[in-house]
C-alpha cells in the first residue's frame, strides 16, 4: 500500500512539473511586422524540449505605446534579415 501511495505521489509531482515547464515557451503567438529602428533589445533563446522552435523575443519602443515585447517567427524572411542587421549593429558597438 505504501508503494502505491508513493507511486501516485511521484506521478502527481511529475505532472505538476511538466505543466509548469510548458509555460516557459512564450512564442505561442507570433508578433507583428516590425521596424528595425524601433528595436531596443533582441533575445534569442534556444529550443527547449517543450518548445517546438527557438524563441526570438524582441523589445520595441514607440512613442505611442512605450516598450512592448513580441515574439517573432524564426522562419520568416523579415526575422532573418532582422537577426543579420542586429548582429552587424552589435559588432559596431552601438
HTML snippet that shows the backbone in 3Dmol.js (N, CA, C, O; Angstrom):
<script src="https://3Dmol.org/build/3Dmol-min.js"></script>
<div id="view" style="width:600px;height:400px;position:relative"></div>
<script>
const pdb = `
ATOM      1  N   UNK A   1       0.824  -1.201   0.000  1.00  0.00           N
ATOM      2  CA  UNK A   1       0.000   0.000   0.000  1.00  0.00           C
ATOM      3  C   UNK A   1       0.866   1.262   0.000  1.00  0.00           C
ATOM      4  O   UNK A   1       0.541   2.235  -0.681  1.00  0.00           O
ATOM      5  N   UNK A   2       1.964   1.251   0.757  1.00  0.00           N
ATOM      6  CA  UNK A   2       2.855   2.411   0.784  1.00  0.00           C
ATOM      7  C   UNK A   2       3.507   2.636  -0.575  1.00  0.00           C
ATOM      8  O   UNK A   2       3.728   3.776  -0.985  1.00  0.00           O
ATOM      9  N   UNK A   3       3.812   1.546  -1.270  1.00  0.00           N
ATOM     10  CA  UNK A   3       4.428   1.650  -2.583  1.00  0.00           C
ATOM     11  C   UNK A   3       3.467   2.304  -3.583  1.00  0.00           C
ATOM     12  O   UNK A   3       3.884   3.118  -4.406  1.00  0.00           O
ATOM     13  N   UNK A   4       2.199   1.951  -3.511  1.00  0.00           N
ATOM     14  CA  UNK A   4       1.195   2.533  -4.398  1.00  0.00           C
ATOM     15  C   UNK A   4       1.010   4.025  -4.114  1.00  0.00           C
ATOM     16  O   UNK A   4       0.910   4.826  -5.043  1.00  0.00           O
ATOM     17  N   UNK A   5       0.965   4.391  -2.852  1.00  0.00           N
ATOM     18  CA  UNK A   5       0.819   5.793  -2.466  1.00  0.00           C
ATOM     19  C   UNK A   5       2.026   6.605  -2.936  1.00  0.00           C
ATOM     20  O   UNK A   5       1.876   7.713  -3.452  1.00  0.00           O
ATOM     21  N   UNK A   6       3.218   6.048  -2.755  1.00  0.00           N
ATOM     22  CA  UNK A   6       4.434   6.743  -3.181  1.00  0.00           C
ATOM     23  C   UNK A   6       4.452   6.913  -4.706  1.00  0.00           C
ATOM     24  O   UNK A   6       4.857   7.961  -5.209  1.00  0.00           O
ATOM     25  N   UNK A   7       4.018   5.891  -5.434  1.00  0.00           N
ATOM     26  CA  UNK A   7       3.989   5.962  -6.889  1.00  0.00           C
ATOM     27  C   UNK A   7       2.993   7.017  -7.364  1.00  0.00           C
ATOM     28  O   UNK A   7       3.295   7.774  -8.287  1.00  0.00           O
ATOM     29  N   UNK A   8       1.822   7.080  -6.756  1.00  0.00           N
ATOM     30  CA  UNK A   8       0.820   8.092  -7.121  1.00  0.00           C
ATOM     31  C   UNK A   8       1.304   9.503  -6.801  1.00  0.00           C
ATOM     32  O   UNK A   8       1.072  10.435  -7.571  1.00  0.00           O
ATOM     33  N   UNK A   9       1.970   9.655  -5.672  1.00  0.00           N
ATOM     34  CA  UNK A   9       2.510  10.960  -5.292  1.00  0.00           C
ATOM     35  C   UNK A   9       3.600  11.396  -6.273  1.00  0.00           C
ATOM     36  O   UNK A   9       3.655  12.561  -6.667  1.00  0.00           O
ATOM     37  N   UNK A  10       4.456  10.470  -6.659  1.00  0.00           N
ATOM     38  CA  UNK A  10       5.501  10.769  -7.630  1.00  0.00           C
ATOM     39  C   UNK A  10       4.907  11.145  -8.993  1.00  0.00           C
ATOM     40  O   UNK A  10       5.397  12.056  -9.660  1.00  0.00           O
ATOM     41  N   UNK A  11       3.872  10.450  -9.388  1.00  0.00           N
ATOM     42  CA  UNK A  11       3.194  10.753 -10.646  1.00  0.00           C
ATOM     43  C   UNK A  11       2.560  12.142 -10.608  1.00  0.00           C
ATOM     44  O   UNK A  11       2.634  12.884 -11.587  1.00  0.00           O
ATOM     45  N   UNK A  12       1.952  12.490  -9.506  1.00  0.00           N
ATOM     46  CA  UNK A  12       1.340  13.804  -9.339  1.00  0.00           C
ATOM     47  C   UNK A  12       2.389  14.909  -9.417  1.00  0.00           C
ATOM     48  O   UNK A  12       2.167  15.937 -10.056  1.00  0.00           O
ATOM     49  N   UNK A  13       3.525  14.698  -8.769  1.00  0.00           N
ATOM     50  CA  UNK A  13       4.596  15.695  -8.800  1.00  0.00           C
ATOM     51  C   UNK A  13       5.133  15.843 -10.221  1.00  0.00           C
ATOM     52  O   UNK A  13       5.391  16.961 -10.667  1.00  0.00           O
ATOM     53  N   UNK A  14       5.303  14.741 -10.930  1.00  0.00           N
ATOM     54  CA  UNK A  14       5.807  14.792 -12.304  1.00  0.00           C
ATOM     55  C   UNK A  14       4.848  15.547 -13.209  1.00  0.00           C
ATOM     56  O   UNK A  14       5.288  16.299 -14.080  1.00  0.00           O
ATOM     57  N   UNK A  15       3.555  15.363 -13.022  1.00  0.00           N
ATOM     58  CA  UNK A  15       2.570  16.076 -13.844  1.00  0.00           C
ATOM     59  C   UNK A  15       2.599  17.578 -13.564  1.00  0.00           C
ATOM     60  O   UNK A  15       2.472  18.382 -14.488  1.00  0.00           O
ATOM     61  N   UNK A  16       2.763  17.956 -12.313  1.00  0.00           N
ATOM     62  CA  UNK A  16       2.817  19.379 -11.959  1.00  0.00           C
ATOM     63  C   UNK A  16       4.054  20.048 -12.549  1.00  0.00           C
ATOM     64  O   UNK A  16       3.973  21.168 -13.052  1.00  0.00           O
ATOM     65  N   UNK A  17       5.187  19.373 -12.492  1.00  0.00           N
ATOM     66  CA  UNK A  17       6.423  19.935 -13.036  1.00  0.00           C
ATOM     67  C   UNK A  17       6.317  20.062 -14.551  1.00  0.00           C
ATOM     68  O   UNK A  17       6.754  21.065 -15.115  1.00  0.00           O
ATOM     69  N   UNK A  18       5.744  19.064 -15.219  1.00  0.00           N
ATOM     70  CA  UNK A  18       5.602  19.110 -16.672  1.00  0.00           C
ATOM     71  C   UNK A  18       4.691  20.249 -17.107  1.00  0.00           C
ATOM     72  O   UNK A  18       4.967  20.911 -18.107  1.00  0.00           O
ATOM     73  N   UNK A  19       3.623  20.483 -16.380  1.00  0.00           N
ATOM     74  CA  UNK A  19       2.709  21.571 -16.762  1.00  0.00           C
ATOM     75  C   UNK A  19       3.332  22.935 -16.471  1.00  0.00           C
ATOM     76  O   UNK A  19       3.057  23.895 -17.191  1.00  0.00           O
ATOM     77  N   UNK A  20       4.161  23.042 -15.437  1.00  0.00           N
ATOM     78  CA  UNK A  20       4.813  24.313 -15.122  1.00  0.00           C
ATOM     79  C   UNK A  20       5.872  24.651 -16.164  1.00  0.00           C
ATOM     80  O   UNK A  20       6.047  25.823 -16.496  1.00  0.00           O
ATOM     81  N   UNK A  21       6.584  23.654 -16.689  1.00  0.00           N
ATOM     82  CA  UNK A  21       7.609  23.913 -17.684  1.00  0.00           C
ATOM     83  C   UNK A  21       7.010  24.323 -19.020  1.00  0.00           C
ATOM     84  O   UNK A  21       7.654  25.053 -19.774  1.00  0.00           O
ATOM     85  N   UNK A  22       5.824  23.887 -19.332  1.00  0.00           N
ATOM     86  CA  UNK A  22       5.179  24.236 -20.589  1.00  0.00           C
ATOM     87  C   UNK A  22       4.872  25.710 -20.705  1.00  0.00           C
ATOM     88  O   UNK A  22       4.671  26.215 -21.810  1.00  0.00           O
ATOM     89  N   UNK A  23       4.832  26.408 -19.586  1.00  0.00           N
ATOM     90  CA  UNK A  23       4.538  27.830 -19.578  1.00  0.00           C
ATOM     91  C   UNK A  23       5.747  28.634 -20.078  1.00  0.00           C
ATOM     92  O   UNK A  23       5.576  29.770 -20.519  1.00  0.00           O
ATOM     93  N   UNK A  24       6.941  28.083 -20.021  1.00  0.00           N
ATOM     94  CA  UNK A  24       8.146  28.799 -20.398  1.00  0.00           C
ATOM     95  C   UNK A  24       8.215  29.132 -21.882  1.00  0.00           C
ATOM     96  O   UNK A  24       8.952  30.038 -22.271  1.00  0.00           O
ATOM     97  N   UNK A  25       7.480  28.437 -22.702  1.00  0.00           N
ATOM     98  CA  UNK A  25       7.506  28.707 -24.138  1.00  0.00           C
ATOM     99  C   UNK A  25       6.604  29.908 -24.416  1.00  0.00           C
ATOM    100  O   UNK A  25       5.381  29.776 -24.457  1.00  0.00           O
ATOM    101  N   UNK A  26       7.212  31.076 -24.604  1.00  0.00           N
ATOM    102  CA  UNK A  26       6.450  32.308 -24.766  1.00  0.00           C
ATOM    103  C   UNK A  26       5.934  32.520 -26.185  1.00  0.00           C
ATOM    104  O   UNK A  26       5.054  33.350 -26.411  1.00  0.00           O
ATOM    105  N   UNK A  27       6.469  31.785 -27.121  1.00  0.00           N
ATOM    106  CA  UNK A  27       6.171  32.049 -28.532  1.00  0.00           C
ATOM    107  C   UNK A  27       4.997  31.247 -29.058  1.00  0.00           C
ATOM    108  O   UNK A  27       5.103  30.633 -30.120  1.00  0.00           O
ATOM    109  N   UNK A  28       3.917  31.237 -28.368  1.00  0.00           N
ATOM    110  CA  UNK A  28       2.751  30.536 -28.882  1.00  0.00           C
ATOM    111  C   UNK A  28       2.067  31.370 -29.962  1.00  0.00           C
ATOM    112  O   UNK A  28       1.478  30.816 -30.891  1.00  0.00           O
ATOM    113  N   UNK A  29       2.139  32.695 -29.848  1.00  0.00           N
ATOM    114  CA  UNK A  29       1.620  33.605 -30.873  1.00  0.00           C
ATOM    115  C   UNK A  29       2.780  34.401 -31.437  1.00  0.00           C
ATOM    116  O   UNK A  29       3.681  34.789 -30.694  1.00  0.00           O
ATOM    117  N   UNK A  30       2.774  34.644 -32.705  1.00  0.00           N
ATOM    118  CA  UNK A  30       3.857  35.395 -33.338  1.00  0.00           C
ATOM    119  C   UNK A  30       3.486  36.866 -33.435  1.00  0.00           C
ATOM    120  O   UNK A  30       2.328  37.221 -33.656  1.00  0.00           O
ATOM    121  N   UNK A  31       4.488  37.706 -33.267  1.00  0.00           N
ATOM    122  CA  UNK A  31       4.264  39.135 -33.251  1.00  0.00           C
ATOM    123  C   UNK A  31       4.095  39.755 -34.621  1.00  0.00           C
ATOM    124  O   UNK A  31       4.136  39.054 -35.632  1.00  0.00           O
ATOM    125  N   UNK A  32       3.904  41.065 -34.663  1.00  0.00           N
ATOM    126  CA  UNK A  32       3.642  41.780 -35.911  1.00  0.00           C
ATOM    127  C   UNK A  32       4.932  42.054 -36.688  1.00  0.00           C
ATOM    128  O   UNK A  32       6.031  41.751 -36.225  1.00  0.00           O
ATOM    129  N   UNK A  33       4.774  42.623 -37.853  1.00  0.00           N
ATOM    130  CA  UNK A  33       5.914  43.088 -38.627  1.00  0.00           C
ATOM    131  C   UNK A  33       6.490  44.291 -37.893  1.00  0.00           C
ATOM    132  O   UNK A  33       5.739  45.111 -37.365  1.00  0.00           O
ATOM    133  N   UNK A  34       7.814  44.406 -37.854  1.00  0.00           N
ATOM    134  CA  UNK A  34       8.419  45.465 -37.047  1.00  0.00           C
ATOM    135  C   UNK A  34       9.371  46.319 -37.884  1.00  0.00           C
ATOM    136  O   UNK A  34       9.829  45.912 -38.952  1.00  0.00           O
ATOM    137  N   UNK A  35       9.651  47.500 -37.370  1.00  0.00           N
ATOM    138  CA  UNK A  35      10.667  48.388 -37.951  1.00  0.00           C
ATOM    139  C   UNK A  35      11.958  48.169 -37.177  1.00  0.00           C
ATOM    140  O   UNK A  35      11.955  48.054 -35.951  1.00  0.00           O
ATOM    141  N   UNK A  36      13.050  48.114 -37.907  1.00  0.00           N
ATOM    142  CA  UNK A  36      14.339  47.883 -37.255  1.00  0.00           C
ATOM    143  C   UNK A  36      14.715  49.038 -36.328  1.00  0.00           C
ATOM    144  O   UNK A  36      15.380  48.830 -35.313  1.00  0.00           O
ATOM    145  N   UNK A  37      14.296  50.231 -36.670  1.00  0.00           N
ATOM    146  CA  UNK A  37      14.663  51.400 -35.865  1.00  0.00           C
ATOM    147  C   UNK A  37      13.994  51.400 -34.489  1.00  0.00           C
ATOM    148  O   UNK A  37      14.470  52.083 -33.582  1.00  0.00           O
ATOM    149  N   UNK A  38      12.919  50.662 -34.317  1.00  0.00           N
ATOM    150  CA  UNK A  38      12.217  50.626 -33.033  1.00  0.00           C
ATOM    151  C   UNK A  38      12.749  49.558 -32.084  1.00  0.00           C
ATOM    152  O   UNK A  38      12.283  49.459 -30.949  1.00  0.00           O
ATOM    153  N   UNK A  39      13.708  48.765 -32.524  1.00  0.00           N
ATOM    154  CA  UNK A  39      14.210  47.652 -31.709  1.00  0.00           C
ATOM    155  C   UNK A  39      15.091  48.180 -30.594  1.00  0.00           C
ATOM    156  O   UNK A  39      16.049  48.911 -30.842  1.00  0.00           O
ATOM    157  N   UNK A  40      14.763  47.808 -29.367  1.00  0.00           N
ATOM    158  CA  UNK A  40      15.575  48.148 -28.208  1.00  0.00           C
ATOM    159  C   UNK A  40      16.458  46.974 -27.788  1.00  0.00           C
ATOM    160  O   UNK A  40      17.630  47.153 -27.458  1.00  0.00           O
ATOM    161  N   UNK A  41      15.887  45.786 -27.803  1.00  0.00           N
ATOM    162  CA  UNK A  41      16.614  44.609 -27.330  1.00  0.00           C
ATOM    163  C   UNK A  41      16.130  43.393 -28.102  1.00  0.00           C
ATOM    164  O   UNK A  41      14.956  43.288 -28.456  1.00  0.00           O
ATOM    165  N   UNK A  42      17.059  42.474 -28.355  1.00  0.00           N
ATOM    166  CA  UNK A  42      16.733  41.251 -29.075  1.00  0.00           C
ATOM    167  C   UNK A  42      17.292  40.078 -28.288  1.00  0.00           C
ATOM    168  O   UNK A  42      18.485  40.045 -27.985  1.00  0.00           O
ATOM    169  N   UNK A  43      16.438  39.114 -27.954  1.00  0.00           N
ATOM    170  CA  UNK A  43      16.850  37.925 -27.211  1.00  0.00           C
ATOM    171  C   UNK A  43      16.578  36.692 -28.060  1.00  0.00           C
ATOM    172  O   UNK A  43      15.486  36.522 -28.602  1.00  0.00           O
ATOM    173  N   UNK A  44      17.580  35.845 -28.166  1.00  0.00           N
ATOM    174  CA  UNK A  44      17.415  34.583 -28.871  1.00  0.00           C
ATOM    175  C   UNK A  44      17.578  33.476 -27.841  1.00  0.00           C
ATOM    176  O   UNK A  44      18.657  33.288 -27.280  1.00  0.00           O
ATOM    177  N   UNK A  45      16.510  32.757 -27.604  1.00  0.00           N
ATOM    178  CA  UNK A  45      16.540  31.674 -26.626  1.00  0.00           C
ATOM    179  C   UNK A  45      16.495  30.343 -27.370  1.00  0.00           C
ATOM    180  O   UNK A  45      15.750  30.201 -28.340  1.00  0.00           O
ATOM    181  N   UNK A  46      17.284  29.370 -26.926  1.00  0.00           N
ATOM    182  CA  UNK A  46      17.333  28.088 -27.645  1.00  0.00           C
ATOM    183  C   UNK A  46      16.044  27.300 -27.503  1.00  0.00           C
ATOM    184  O   UNK A  46      15.182  27.611 -26.680  1.00  0.00           O
ATOM    185  N   UNK A  47      15.942  26.273 -28.328  1.00  0.00           N
ATOM    186  CA  UNK A  47      14.773  25.393 -28.241  1.00  0.00           C
ATOM    187  C   UNK A  47      14.814  24.630 -26.930  1.00  0.00           C
ATOM    188  O   UNK A  47      15.872  24.177 -26.494  1.00  0.00           O
ATOM    189  N   UNK A  48      13.684  24.496 -26.324  1.00  0.00           N
ATOM    190  CA  UNK A  48      13.526  23.687 -25.126  1.00  0.00           C
ATOM    191  C   UNK A  48      12.799  22.411 -25.522  1.00  0.00           C
ATOM    192  O   UNK A  48      12.193  22.359 -26.593  1.00  0.00           O
ATOM    193  N   UNK A  49      12.843  21.395 -24.696  1.00  0.00           N
ATOM    194  CA  UNK A  49      12.117  20.166 -25.033  1.00  0.00           C
ATOM    195  C   UNK A  49      10.615  20.384 -25.201  1.00  0.00           C
ATOM    196  O   UNK A  49       9.955  19.637 -25.923  1.00  0.00           O
ATOM    197  N   UNK A  50      10.075  21.403 -24.539  1.00  0.00           N
ATOM    198  CA  UNK A  50       8.642  21.653 -24.583  1.00  0.00           C
ATOM    199  C   UNK A  50       8.284  22.761 -25.566  1.00  0.00           C
ATOM    200  O   UNK A  50       7.118  23.139 -25.680  1.00  0.00           O
ATOM    201  N   UNK A  51       9.276  23.280 -26.271  1.00  0.00           N
ATOM    202  CA  UNK A  51       9.048  24.337 -27.251  1.00  0.00           C
ATOM    203  C   UNK A  51       9.505  23.826 -28.614  1.00  0.00           C
ATOM    204  O   UNK A  51      10.612  23.301 -28.732  1.00  0.00           O
ATOM    205  N   UNK A  52       8.687  23.968 -29.625  1.00  0.00           N
ATOM    206  CA  UNK A  52       8.966  23.392 -30.939  1.00  0.00           C
ATOM    207  C   UNK A  52      10.140  24.084 -31.630  1.00  0.00           C
ATOM    208  O   UNK A  52      10.973  23.409 -32.235  1.00  0.00           O
ATOM    209  N   UNK A  53      10.227  25.410 -31.555  1.00  0.00           N
ATOM    210  CA  UNK A  53      11.287  26.140 -32.237  1.00  0.00           C
ATOM    211  C   UNK A  53      11.926  27.137 -31.296  1.00  0.00           C
ATOM    212  O   UNK A  53      11.398  27.410 -30.217  1.00  0.00           O
ATOM    213  N   UNK A  54      13.085  27.691 -31.709  1.00  0.00           N
ATOM    214  CA  UNK A  54      13.756  28.659 -30.848  1.00  0.00           C
ATOM    215  C   UNK A  54      12.905  29.914 -30.703  1.00  0.00           C
ATOM    216  O   UNK A  54      12.099  30.239 -31.575  1.00  0.00           O
ATOM    217  N   UNK A  55      13.097  30.603 -29.599  1.00  0.00           N
ATOM    218  CA  UNK A  55      12.309  31.802 -29.328  1.00  0.00           C
ATOM    219  C   UNK A  55      13.131  33.041 -29.651  1.00  0.00           C
ATOM    220  O   UNK A  55      14.259  33.180 -29.179  1.00  0.00           O
ATOM    221  N   UNK A  56      12.580  33.925 -30.439  1.00  0.00           N
ATOM    222  CA  UNK A  56      13.202  35.203 -30.741  1.00  0.00           C
ATOM    223  C   UNK A  56      12.278  36.271 -30.189  1.00  0.00           C
ATOM    224  O   UNK A  56      11.207  36.535 -30.735  1.00  0.00           O
ATOM    225  N   UNK A  57      12.710  36.876 -29.100  1.00  0.00           N
ATOM    226  CA  UNK A  57      11.888  37.874 -28.405  1.00  0.00           C
ATOM    227  C   UNK A  57      12.522  39.236 -28.630  1.00  0.00           C
ATOM    228  O   UNK A  57      13.697  39.447 -28.328  1.00  0.00           O
ATOM    229  N   UNK A  58      11.743  40.141 -29.156  1.00  0.00           N
ATOM    230  CA  UNK A  58      12.227  41.480 -29.456  1.00  0.00           C
ATOM    231  C   UNK A  58      11.459  42.491 -28.610  1.00  0.00           C
ATOM    232  O   UNK A  58      10.240  42.402 -28.458  1.00  0.00           O
ATOM    233  N   UNK A  59      12.204  43.456 -28.061  1.00  0.00           N
ATOM    234  CA  UNK A  59      11.593  44.525 -27.287  1.00  0.00           C
ATOM    235  C   UNK A  59      11.600  45.777 -28.154  1.00  0.00           C
ATOM    236  O   UNK A  59      12.656  46.233 -28.593  1.00  0.00           O
ATOM    237  N   UNK A  60      10.430  46.322 -28.394  1.00  0.00           N
ATOM    238  CA  UNK A  60      10.266  47.504 -29.236  1.00  0.00           C
ATOM    239  C   UNK A  60       9.907  48.709 -28.382  1.00  0.00           C
ATOM    240  O   UNK A  60       9.324  48.572 -27.306  1.00  0.00           O
ATOM    241  N   UNK A  61      10.259  49.884 -28.872  1.00  0.00           N
ATOM    242  CA  UNK A  61       9.856  51.110 -28.207  1.00  0.00           C
ATOM    243  C   UNK A  61       9.255  52.054 -29.228  1.00  0.00           C
ATOM    244  O   UNK A  61       9.852  52.326 -30.270  1.00  0.00           O
ATOM    245  N   UNK A  62       8.072  52.547 -28.921  1.00  0.00           N
ATOM    246  CA  UNK A  62       7.440  53.581 -29.729  1.00  0.00           C
ATOM    247  C   UNK A  62       6.924  54.672 -28.803  1.00  0.00           C
ATOM    248  O   UNK A  62       6.688  54.432 -27.619  1.00  0.00           O
ATOM    249  N   UNK A  63       6.752  55.860 -29.345  1.00  0.00           N
ATOM    250  CA  UNK A  63       6.259  56.967 -28.517  1.00  0.00           C
ATOM    251  C   UNK A  63       4.849  56.719 -28.018  1.00  0.00           C
ATOM    252  O   UNK A  63       4.510  57.072 -26.888  1.00  0.00           O
ATOM    253  N   UNK A  64       4.041  56.120 -28.848  1.00  0.00           N
ATOM    254  CA  UNK A  64       2.631  55.937 -28.514  1.00  0.00           C
ATOM    255  C   UNK A  64       2.440  54.819 -27.496  1.00  0.00           C
ATOM    256  O   UNK A  64       1.724  54.991 -26.509  1.00  0.00           O
ATOM    257  N   UNK A  65       3.070  53.689 -27.729  1.00  0.00           N
ATOM    258  CA  UNK A  65       2.823  52.509 -26.886  1.00  0.00           C
ATOM    259  C   UNK A  65       3.896  52.243 -25.853  1.00  0.00           C
ATOM    260  O   UNK A  65       3.676  51.425 -24.960  1.00  0.00           O
ATOM    261  N   UNK A  66       5.026  52.878 -25.926  1.00  0.00           N
ATOM    262  CA  UNK A  66       6.117  52.622 -24.993  1.00  0.00           C
ATOM    263  C   UNK A  66       6.827  51.319 -25.347  1.00  0.00           C
ATOM    264  O   UNK A  66       6.943  50.964 -26.520  1.00  0.00           O
ATOM    265  N   UNK A  67       7.301  50.611 -24.321  1.00  0.00           N
ATOM    266  CA  UNK A  67       8.005  49.345 -24.559  1.00  0.00           C
ATOM    267  C   UNK A  67       7.029  48.187 -24.649  1.00  0.00           C
ATOM    268  O   UNK A  67       6.111  48.061 -23.838  1.00  0.00           O
ATOM    269  N   UNK A  68       7.244  47.342 -25.648  1.00  0.00           N
ATOM    270  CA  UNK A  68       6.425  46.144 -25.820  1.00  0.00           C
ATOM    271  C   UNK A  68       7.325  44.996 -26.247  1.00  0.00           C
ATOM    272  O   UNK A  68       8.301  45.195 -26.969  1.00  0.00           O
ATOM    273  N   UNK A  69       6.988  43.795 -25.794  1.00  0.00           N
ATOM    274  CA  UNK A  69       7.727  42.608 -26.207  1.00  0.00           C
ATOM    275  C   UNK A  69       6.883  41.797 -27.170  1.00  0.00           C
ATOM    276  O   UNK A  69       5.682  41.613 -26.969  1.00  0.00           O
ATOM    277  N   UNK A  70       7.538  41.312 -28.230  1.00  0.00           N
ATOM    278  CA  UNK A  70       6.872  40.474 -29.208  1.00  0.00           C
ATOM    279  C   UNK A  70       7.746  39.275 -29.504  1.00  0.00           C
ATOM    280  O   UNK A  70       8.970  39.330 -29.389  1.00  0.00           O
ATOM    281  N   UNK A  71       7.114  38.224 -29.876  1.00  0.00           N
ATOM    282  CA  UNK A  71       7.793  37.002 -30.266  1.00  0.00           C
ATOM    283  C   UNK A  71       7.744  36.908 -31.783  1.00  0.00           C
ATOM    284  O   UNK A  71       6.684  37.084 -32.384  1.00  0.00           O
ATOM    285  N   UNK A  72       8.888  36.630 -32.405  1.00  0.00           N
ATOM    286  CA  UNK A  72       8.946  36.592 -33.857  1.00  0.00           C
ATOM    287  C   UNK A  72       9.098  35.166 -34.366  1.00  0.00           C
ATOM    288  O   UNK A  72       9.692  34.313 -33.706  1.00  0.00           O
ATOM    289  N   UNK A  73       8.559  34.930 -35.534  1.00  0.00           N
ATOM    290  CA  UNK A  73       8.671  33.628 -36.174  1.00  0.00           C
ATOM    291  C   UNK A  73      10.066  33.511 -36.782  1.00  0.00           C
ATOM    292  O   UNK A  73      10.407  34.304 -37.659  1.00  0.00           O
ATOM    293  N   UNK A  74      10.890  32.546 -36.345  1.00  0.00           N
ATOM    294  CA  UNK A  74      12.265  32.456 -36.847  1.00  0.00           C
ATOM    295  C   UNK A  74      12.366  32.052 -38.310  1.00  0.00           C
ATOM    296  O   UNK A  74      13.441  32.170 -38.898  1.00  0.00           O
ATOM    297  N   UNK A  75      11.289  31.582 -38.913  1.00  0.00           N
ATOM    298  CA  UNK A  75      11.323  31.134 -40.300  1.00  0.00           C
ATOM    299  C   UNK A  75      10.980  32.241 -41.295  1.00  0.00           C
ATOM    300  O   UNK A  75      11.209  32.072 -42.493  1.00  0.00           O
ATOM    301  N   UNK A  76      10.441  33.362 -40.836  1.00  0.00           N
ATOM    302  CA  UNK A  76      10.062  34.446 -41.743  1.00  0.00           C
ATOM    303  C   UNK A  76      11.289  35.188 -42.246  1.00  0.00           C
ATOM    304  O   UNK A  76      12.274  35.340 -41.524  1.00  0.00           O
ATOM    305  N   UNK A  77      11.223  35.640 -43.469  1.00  0.00           N
ATOM    306  CA  UNK A  77      12.346  36.345 -44.097  1.00  0.00           C
ATOM    307  C   UNK A  77      12.666  37.643 -43.358  1.00  0.00           C
ATOM    308  O   UNK A  77      13.836  38.005 -43.230  1.00  0.00           O
ATOM    309  N   UNK A  78      11.655  38.339 -42.878  1.00  0.00           N
ATOM    310  CA  UNK A  78      11.856  39.585 -42.152  1.00  0.00           C
ATOM    311  C   UNK A  78      12.648  39.353 -40.864  1.00  0.00           C
ATOM    312  O   UNK A  78      13.490  40.173 -40.500  1.00  0.00           O
ATOM    313  N   UNK A  79      12.385  38.248 -40.179  1.00  0.00           N
ATOM    314  CA  UNK A  79      13.097  37.928 -38.941  1.00  0.00           C
ATOM    315  C   UNK A  79      14.552  37.586 -39.234  1.00  0.00           C
ATOM    316  O   UNK A  79      15.445  37.982 -38.485  1.00  0.00           O
ATOM    317  N   UNK A  80      14.795  36.860 -40.309  1.00  0.00           N
ATOM    318  CA  UNK A  80      16.167  36.517 -40.692  1.00  0.00           C
ATOM    319  C   UNK A  80      16.962  37.780 -40.997  1.00  0.00           C
ATOM    320  O   UNK A  80      18.115  37.903 -40.586  1.00  0.00           O
ATOM    321  N   UNK A  81      16.345  38.725 -41.721  1.00  0.00           N
ATOM    322  CA  UNK A  81      17.010  39.997 -42.013  1.00  0.00           C
ATOM    323  C   UNK A  81      17.266  40.791 -40.735  1.00  0.00           C
ATOM    324  O   UNK A  81      18.316  41.420 -40.601  1.00  0.00           O
ATOM    325  N   UNK A  82      16.324  40.770 -39.801  1.00  0.00           N
ATOM    326  CA  UNK A  82      16.496  41.466 -38.527  1.00  0.00           C
ATOM    327  C   UNK A  82      17.675  40.891 -37.751  1.00  0.00           C
ATOM    328  O   UNK A  82      18.466  41.646 -37.185  1.00  0.00           O
ATOM    329  N   UNK A  83      17.804  39.589 -37.718  1.00  0.00           N
ATOM    330  CA  UNK A  83      18.917  38.958 -37.000  1.00  0.00           C
ATOM    331  C   UNK A  83      20.258  39.354 -37.611  1.00  0.00           C
ATOM    332  O   UNK A  83      21.204  39.656 -36.884  1.00  0.00           O
ATOM    333  N   UNK A  84      20.346  39.356 -38.941  1.00  0.00           N
ATOM    334  CA  UNK A  84      21.584  39.779 -39.607  1.00  0.00           C
ATOM    335  C   UNK A  84      21.900  41.230 -39.280  1.00  0.00           C
ATOM    336  O   UNK A  84      23.032  41.565 -38.934  1.00  0.00           O
ATOM    337  N   UNK A  85      20.897  42.084 -39.391  1.00  0.00           N
ATOM    338  CA  UNK A  85      21.077  43.501 -39.108  1.00  0.00           C
ATOM    339  C   UNK A  85      21.510  43.726 -37.664  1.00  0.00           C
ATOM    340  O   UNK A  85      22.397  44.539 -37.406  1.00  0.00           O
ATOM    341  N   UNK A  86      20.904  43.025 -36.732  1.00  0.00           N
ATOM    342  CA  UNK A  86      21.201  43.217 -35.313  1.00  0.00           C
ATOM    343  C   UNK A  86      22.625  42.766 -34.994  1.00  0.00           C
ATOM    344  O   UNK A  86      23.318  43.415 -34.209  1.00  0.00           O
ATOM    345  N   UNK A  87      23.065  41.660 -35.594  1.00  0.00           N
ATOM    346  CA  UNK A  87      24.430  41.185 -35.343  1.00  0.00           C
ATOM    347  C   UNK A  87      25.458  42.188 -35.857  1.00  0.00           C
ATOM    348  O   UNK A  87      26.458  42.442 -35.186  1.00  0.00           O
ATOM    349  N   UNK A  88      25.230  42.759 -37.032  1.00  0.00           N
ATOM    350  CA  UNK A  88      26.138  43.769 -37.588  1.00  0.00           C
ATOM    351  C   UNK A  88      26.126  45.005 -36.708  1.00  0.00           C
ATOM    352  O   UNK A  88      27.176  45.582 -36.428  1.00  0.00           O
ATOM    353  N   UNK A  89      24.963  45.407 -36.279  1.00  0.00           N
ATOM    354  CA  UNK A  89      24.810  46.597 -35.435  1.00  0.00           C
ATOM    355  C   UNK A  89      25.534  46.424 -34.107  1.00  0.00           C
ATOM    356  O   UNK A  89      26.160  47.362 -33.612  1.00  0.00           O
ATOM    357  N   UNK A  90      25.452  45.222 -33.523  1.00  0.00           N
ATOM    358  CA  UNK A  90      26.115  44.936 -32.255  1.00  0.00           C
ATOM    359  C   UNK A  90      27.637  44.927 -32.414  1.00  0.00           C
ATOM    360  O   UNK A  90      28.359  45.380 -31.526  1.00  0.00           O
ATOM    361  N   UNK A  91      28.123  44.411 -33.543  1.00  0.00           N
ATOM    362  CA  UNK A  91      29.562  44.353 -33.783  1.00  0.00           C
ATOM    363  C   UNK A  91      30.174  45.742 -33.896  1.00  0.00           C
ATOM    364  O   UNK A  91      31.342  45.938 -33.561  1.00  0.00           O
ATOM    365  N   UNK A  92      29.391  46.700 -34.366  1.00  0.00           N
ATOM    366  CA  UNK A  92      29.882  48.069 -34.476  1.00  0.00           C
ATOM    367  C   UNK A  92      29.931  48.756 -33.115  1.00  0.00           C
ATOM    368  O   UNK A  92      30.465  49.858 -32.993  1.00  0.00           O
ATOM    369  N   UNK A  93      29.375  48.108 -32.093  1.00  0.00           N
ATOM    370  CA  UNK A  93      29.468  48.646 -30.735  1.00  0.00           C
ATOM    371  C   UNK A  93      28.439  49.679 -30.389  1.00  0.00           C
ATOM    372  O   UNK A  93      28.699  50.570 -29.580  1.00  0.00           O
ATOM    373  N   UNK A  94      27.286  49.580 -30.978  1.00  0.00           N
ATOM    374  CA  UNK A  94      26.233  50.564 -30.682  1.00  0.00           C
ATOM    375  C   UNK A  94      25.297  50.070 -29.649  1.00  0.00           C
ATOM    376  O   UNK A  94      24.354  50.772 -29.283  1.00  0.00           O
TER     377      UNK A  94
END
`;
const viewer = $3Dmol.createViewer("view");
viewer.addModel(pdb, "pdb");
viewer.setStyle({}, {cartoon: {color: "spectrum"}});
viewer.zoomTo();
viewer.render();
</script>
